[in-house]
């Protein structure tokens, strides 16, 4: 009921337009942003990035939703690899992938890359075609694998120009899973904008404005906290 009331509120208060496509676009932007800000009011700081990632992923996993905002959708195999890693290949890939890791490339990272490329190819996606060969032959990939800032660096071989932000995140995840949170931040910022990777400031006046006489505002405060500051 709460979210239904929020939706009705935004229908009334958002920018009006007689152009149906324009009106839908306005509603998508307005309601997505409004739900993010309102939900973040009740989330711990550590959970806000996770919430914005879930919003982004759910939009892009739906082909029609992604198309409407002019973004490339997340394919089922891409999502499966994100959730399960190399286990996503179980029951899908049959060929043996036991090529030894090139010098300078961690064995586990090499195994993930060997799975990721044919896994995407299985569903007709050739975005990563030839990547394992490049990694094995180009020393720039070895430098990339050893970098502690790979999440913010360009991929060797001009790969950034051919990959979606989600695919790029999967490559970083394959090399270094401990950088996943930073890679997720870049992914959300690239797809929905920087406003979804910055915690909304607490706004007491905004809370009151968005409330109704039948919906109470409940504040859970730490000892000594002043919500008016």
C-alpha positions in Angstrom: 0.0 0.0 0.0 2.9 2.3 0.9 4.5 2.0 -2.6 1.1 2.2 -4.3 0.5 5.5 -2.6 3.9 6.8 -3.6 3.2 5.8 -7.2 -0.1 7.7 -7.2 1.7 10.7 -5.6 4.3 10.8 -8.4 1.6 10.4 -11.1 0.1 13.7 -9.8 3.3 15.6 -9.0 5.7 14.6 -11.9 6.0 16.6 -15.1 2.9 16.3 -17.3 3.0 15.8 -21.0 0.5 14.9 -23.7 3.2 13.1 -25.6 2.8 9.5 -24.4 6.5 8.5 -24.9 7.6 11.7 -23.2 5.2 11.0 -20.3 6.4 7.4 -19.8 10.1 8.5 -19.9 9.4 11.2 -17.2 7.5 8.7 -15.0 10.3 6.1 -15.3 13.0 8.6 -14.3 10.9 10.3 -11.6 9.6 7.2 -10.0 12.9 5.3 -10.0 14.7 8.2 -8.4 11.9 8.8 -5.9 11.8 5.2 -4.8 15.5 5.1 -4.4 15.6 8.2 -2.3 12.6 7.1 -0.1 13.9 3.6 0.4 17.4 4.8 1.3 15.9 6.7 4.2 15.3 3.4 5.9 18.5 1.6 4.9 21.9 1.4 6.6 24.7 3.1 4.7 26.3 -0.3 3.7 23.1 -1.4 2.1 22.4 1.6 -0.1 24.8 0.6 -2.9 23.3 -3.0 -2.9 19.8 -1.5 -3.3 20.9 0.8 -6.2 22.6 -2.2 -7.9 19.4 -4.3 -7.5 17.4 -1.5 -9.1 19.8 -1.3 -12.0 20.0 -5.0 -12.5 16.3 -5.5 -12.5 15.7 -2.8 -15.1 18.4 -4.2 -17.4 17.5 -7.8 -17.1 14.2 -7.0 -18.7 14.7 -6.5 -22.4 11.8 -4.1 -23.0 12.7 -2.0 -20.0 16.4 -1.8 -21.1 15.3 -0.9 -24.7 13.1 1.9 -23.5 15.9 3.6 -21.7 18.3 2.9 -24.6 20.5 0.5 -22.7 21.9 -3.0 -23.5 20.1 -5.7 -21.5 21.8 -8.1 -19.2 21.6 -11.6 -20.7 20.6 -14.7 -18.7 24.1 -16.2 -19.0 25.8 -12.9 -17.9 23.5 -12.9 -14.9 24.1 -16.5 -14.1 27.9 -16.0 -14.3 27.6 -13.0 -11.9 25.7 -15.1 -9.4 27.4 -18.5 -9.7 30.8 -17.8 -11.3 32.4 -20.9 -12.9 29.5 -23.1 -11.7 27.2 -21.3 -14.2 28.8 -23.5 -16.8 27.4 -26.7 -15.3 25.0 -28.4 -17.7 25.8 -25.7 -20.3 29.3 -26.2 -21.5 30.6 -29.6 -22.4 34.1 -29.0 -23.6 37.1 -29.4 -21.3 38.8 -26.1 -20.4 42.1 -27.1 -18.8 44.6 -24.8 -20.6 47.3 -23.8 -18.2 47.2 -20.2 -17.0 49.6 -17.8 -18.8 52.5 -16.3 -16.9 51.3 -13.5 -14.6 47.6 -14.5 -14.7 46.3 -16.2 -11.5 45.0 -19.7 -12.1 41.5 -19.0 -10.7 41.2 -15.8 -12.8 42.2 -17.7 -15.9 39.6 -20.4 -15.2 36.8 -17.8 -14.8 37.8 -16.1 -18.1 37.9 -19.5 -19.9 34.3 -20.1 -18.7 33.0 -16.6 -19.3 33.9 -16.3 -23.0 32.2 -19.6 -24.2 29.3 -19.1 -21.8 28.4 -15.8 -23.5 29.1 -17.4 -26.9 26.6 -20.2 -26.0 23.7 -17.7 -26.2 25.0 -16.0 -29.4 26.9 -13.2 -27.6 30.3 -12.7 -29.1 31.3 -9.6 -27.1 34.2 -11.4 -25.4 35.3 -13.4 -28.5 39.1 -13.9 -28.5 39.6 -12.4 -25.0 41.4 -15.4 -23.6 43.8 -15.4 -26.6 44.5 -11.7 -26.0 45.1 -12.3 -22.3 47.6 -15.1 -23.0 49.5 -13.1 -25.7 49.5 -9.5 -24.5 51.6 -8.5 -21.5 49.3 -5.5 -20.9 46.7 -8.0 -19.5 49.3 -9.2 -17.1 49.9 -5.7 -15.9 46.1 -5.2 -15.6 45.8 -8.4 -13.5 48.4 -7.1 -11.1 46.9 -3.6 -10.8 45.2 -2.5 -7.6 43.1 0.0 -9.5 41.8 -2.2 -12.3 38.2 -1.3 -11.5 38.8 2.3 -12.7 41.3 1.5 -15.5 40.5 0.9 -19.2 40.7 -2.7 -20.3 43.6 -3.5 -22.6 43.0 -4.0 -26.3 40.3 -1.3 -26.5 37.9 -3.8 -25.0 35.9 -1.0 -23.2 34.5 0.1 -26.5 32.9 -3.2 -27.3 31.7 -4.3 -23.8 28.6 -3.1 -21.8 29.3 -1.8 -18.3 27.9 -5.1 -16.9 30.2 -7.2 -19.1 33.2 -5.0 -18.1 32.2 -5.7 -14.4 32.3 -9.4 -15.1 35.8 -9.2 -16.5 37.0 -7.3 -13.4 35.2 -9.8 -11.2 37.0 -12.6 -13.0 40.4 -11.1 -12.2 39.7 -9.9 -8.7 36.5 -10.7 -6.9 37.6 -8.4 -4.0 37.1 -5.4 -6.3 33.5 -6.3 -7.0 32.0 -3.7 -4.8 34.0 -0.9 -6.5 33.2 -2.4 -9.9 29.5 -2.4 -9.0 29.7 1.3 -8.1 31.1 2.0 -11.6 28.4 -0.1 -13.2 25.5 1.6 -11.5 27.0 5.1 -12.2 27.4 4.2 -15.9 23.9 2.9 -16.4 21.7 5.0 -14.1 23.9 8.0 -13.2 26.0 9.2 -10.3 23.0 10.1 -8.2 22.4 6.4 -7.6 25.9 5.8 -6.1 25.8 8.8 -3.7 23.8 8.4 -0.5 20.9 10.9 -0.4 21.3 13.3 2.5 18.7 13.1 5.3 15.9 15.5 4.6 13.3 15.9 7.4 11.3 18.4 5.4 11.3 16.0 2.4 10.1 13.1 4.7 7.2 15.2 5.9 6.3 16.4 2.4 6.1 12.8 1.1 4.1 11.6 4.1 0.3 11.4 4.5 -2.0 11.8 7.5 -2.6 8.1 7.5 1.1 7.2 7.3 3.2 7.8 10.4 6.9 8.8 10.3 9.0 6.6 12.6 12.5 7.7 13.4 15.0 5.3 15.0 17.8 7.5 16.3 21.2 6.7 17.8 21.9 7.9 21.2 22.6 11.7 21.1 21.5 12.0 17.4 19.5 15.1 16.4 17.4 14.7 13.3 17.1 18.5 12.9 20.9 18.9 12.4 
